[in-house]
Amino acid sequence: FVVEARKDKALGPVASVIVTLGELKVGDHIVVGGEWGRVRVLRDCNRQPADAIGPSCVCEVTGFRGQPTAGEELYVVESERAAVEHAERLAARKAKAATLSAKQQGHQDKHAGAGEGDMEGAGEVKELPIIVKTDVAGSLEALVGSLVALPSHEVKLKIVHAEIGPVTQHDVDVAEAAGARILTFNLHEPTAAVAKSARQRKVDIISSKVIYTLLEHVEESLVNLLPLDVTLSTVGEAEVLQVFEIKGKAGVGNTLVAGCKVQSGVMQQSTFIQVVRDGDVVHEGQLQSLRHHKDVVKEVREGNECGVVVEGFESFEQGDEIKCIDRVETRRTKL
């Protein structure tokens, strides 16, 4: 059983292992998850070289072709060919299960969102799915701990999976299925085949040797998912004095017009408006047409009378207030 795995500059991948059954010897062909190798060096719990390690003993193992994953079982097989076949079979099974899980989660999220109906609407919480890969278990714990500590009231960070070791094709498959990006800490660049696959599938791989840099990237990505801040300011107010009808050609397409007097500011064509009646907003929409006397104009200032047509609304009443609103949307910069 692999307790921890790391990458040593001189020795390559190194795993701390507890032997639970039988004996682990130098020269054994071994498999851990989708990784395989042959034991080159064994070190006992005192970090002394050993030829064999028995049950219940902790040892360090070198000789893996790739980075094993903590928490996986280690198996001894009879040959290199058996090790390769076993590793490929386990990797394929793991990739299939993870891909299926990611797709099922996507369907569940979709159905859950649909079931909430209009209750959430524009306020639906958006998600940022990520996969985390690091060099050692300590780094993984530190990075994941920092990520989950990020504020998540209005947007949600979803860690699809997190493990030590290099980015593999399995990671790319899962990232594509989950719509996730891959964050790596203190790892070498992925192999050319994996990098090409990621580009083809439009899976982003963000790498850094500084945890803070990765946290900044994630925080910036979460901020970009936040809803825009909307600021409304009234630039003009008009009171409806009377409502009259302009007949269309041959009596077809008649239009109701609110005859108004501008009480303050300026009324502007094609701007966002609110129709207020007895203190309540009865309609929000766009000022479709603005007339001064018989002329179509772009704006009418305080003290002047005008004719107002509002898109999608004709239920004006005398005394209604029409507010011309300046609507400014700004992107937020912090969570």
ChimeraX attribute file (.defattr): number of C-alpha atoms within 10 A of each C-alpha:
attribute: neighborCount
match mode: 1-to-1
recipient: residues
	/A:1	18
	/A:2	21
	/A:3	17
	/A:4	19
	/A:5	24
	/A:6	22
	/A:7	19
	/A:8	11
	/A:9	7
	/A:10	6
	/A:11	13
	/A:12	15
	/A:13	20
	/A:14	21
	/A:15	24
	/A:16	21
	/A:17	24
	/A:18	20
	/A:19	19
	/A:20	15
	/A:21	11
	/A:22	11
	/A:23	14
	/A:24	25
	/A:25	19
	/A:26	17
	/A:27	15
	/A:28	20
	/A:29	24
	/A:30	25
	/A:31	27
	/A:32	26
	/A:33	22
	/A:34	25
	/A:35	21
	/A:36	27
	/A:37	21
	/A:38	22
	/A:39	19
	/A:40	16
	/A:41	18
	/A:42	22
	/A:43	18
	/A:44	18
	/A:45	12
	/A:46	9
	/A:47	11
	/A:48	10
	/A:49	13
	/A:50	14
	/A:51	14
	/A:52	16
	/A:53	21
	/A:54	15
	/A:55	12
	/A:56	13
	/A:57	13
	/A:58	21
	/A:59	25
	/A:60	24
	/A:61	24
	/A:62	21
	/A:63	22
	/A:64	22
	/A:65	12
	/A:66	17
	/A:67	23
	/A:68	28
	/A:69	22
	/A:70	22
	/A:71	15
	/A:72	16
	/A:73	17
	/A:74	20
	/A:75	18
	/A:76	20
	/A:77	16
	/A:78	10
	/A:79	12
	/A:80	16
	/A:81	11
	/A:82	16
	/A:83	23
	/A:84	19
	/A:85	14
	/A:86	21
	/A:87	21
	/A:88	17
	/A:89	14
	/A:90	17
	/A:91	19
	/A:92	16
	/A:93	15
	/A:94	15
	/A:95	19
	/A:96	15
	/A:97	13
	/A:98	21
	/A:99	21
	/A:100	15
	/A:101	16
	/A:102	22
	/A:103	17
	/A:104	14
	/A:105	15
	/A:106	15
	/A:107	12
	/A:108	12
	/A:109	12
	/A:110	11
	/A:111	11
	/A:112	11
	/A:113	16
	/A:114	12
	/A:115	11
	/A:116	11
	/A:117	9
	/A:118	11
	/A:119	10
	/A:120	12
	/A:121	11
	/A:122	8
	/A:123	11
	/A:124	14
	/A:125	16
	/A:126	14
	/A:127	15
	/A:128	17
	/A:129	17
	/A:130	22
	/A:131	22
	/A:132	24
	/A:133	27
	/A:134	25
	/A:135	23
	/A:136	23
	/A:137	19
	/A:138	13
	/A:139	17
	/A:140	19
	/A:141	15
	/A:142	11
	/A:143	23
	/A:144	16
	/A:145	11
	/A:146	13
	/A:147	19
	/A:148	13
	/A:149	10
	/A:150	15
	/A:151	14
	/A:152	13
	/A:153	8
	/A:154	16
	/A:155	19
	/A:156	18
	/A:157	20
	/A:158	14
	/A:159	17
	/A:160	21
	/A:161	16
	/A:162	19
	/A:163	21
	/A:164	26
	/A:165	26
	/A:166	21
	/A:167	25
	/A:168	18
	/A:169	19
	/A:170	19
	/A:171	25
	/A:172	27
	/A:173	20
	/A:174	26
	/A:175	27
	/A:176	19
	/A:177	20
	/A:178	22
	/A:179	18
	/A:180	24
	/A:181	23
	/A:182	24
	/A:183	22
	/A:184	29
	/A:185	24
	/A:186	17
	/A:187	18
	/A:188	14
	/A:189	13
	/A:190	17
	/A:191	13
	/A:192	9
	/A:193	10
	/A:194	17
	/A:195	19
	/A:196	13
	/A:197	16
	/A:198	23
	/A:199	12
	/A:200	9
	/A:201	14
	/A:202	15
	/A:203	22
	/A:204	18
	/A:205	21
	/A:206	15
	/A:207	20
	/A:208	15
	/A:209	14
	/A:210	11
	/A:211	17
	/A:212	12
	/A:213	14
	/A:214	19
	/A:215	17
	/A:216	11
	/A:217	13
	/A:218	19
	/A:219	18
	/A:220	14
	/A:221	13
	/A:222	23
	/A:223	18
	/A:224	16
	/A:225	18
	/A:226	19
	/A:227	18
	/A:228	13
	/A:229	10
	/A:230	10
	/A:231	11
	/A:232	12
	/A:233	11
	/A:234	17
	/A:235	14
	/A:236	21
	/A:237	23
	/A:238	29
	/A:239	21
	/A:240	23
	/A:241	15
	/A:242	16
	/A:243	17
	/A:244	12
	/A:245	10
	/A:246	11
	/A:247	12
	/A:248	10
	/A:249	8
	/A:250	7
	/A:251	8
	/A:252	8
	/A:253	10
	/A:254	12
	/A:255	13
	/A:256	19
	/A:257	24
	/A:258	26
	/A:259	21
	/A:260	23
	/A:261	23
	/A:262	22
	/A:263	19
	/A:264	17
	/A:265	17
	/A:266	20
	/A:267	29
	/A:268	23
	/A:269	22
	/A:270	17
	/A:271	15
	/A:272	19
	/A:273	26
	/A:274	21
	/A:275	24
	/A:276	18
	/A:277	16
	/A:278	9
	/A:279	9
	/A:280	10
	/A:281	14
	/A:282	14
	/A:283	17
	/A:284	18
	/A:285	15
	/A:286	19
	/A:287	23
	/A:288	16
	/A:289	17
	/A:290	24
	/A:291	19
	/A:292	16
	/A:293	11
	/A:294	9
	/A:295	10
	/A:296	13
	/A:297	14
	/A:298	13
	/A:299	14
	/A:300	22
	/A:301	18
	/A:302	15
	/A:303	13
	/A:304	15
	/A:305	20
	/A:306	25
	/A:307	23
	/A:308	24
	/A:309	19
	/A:310	26
	/A:311	14
	/A:312	12
	/A:313	16
	/A:314	13
	/A:315	13
	/A:316	23
	/A:317	13
	/A:318	14
	/A:319	15
	/A:320	21
	/A:321	25
	/A:322	29
	/A:323	28
	/A:324	26
	/A:325	21
	/A:326	15
	/A:327	13
	/A:328	11
	/A:329	11
	/A:330	10
	/A:331	13
	/A:332	13
	/A:333	11
	/A:334	11
	/A:335	16
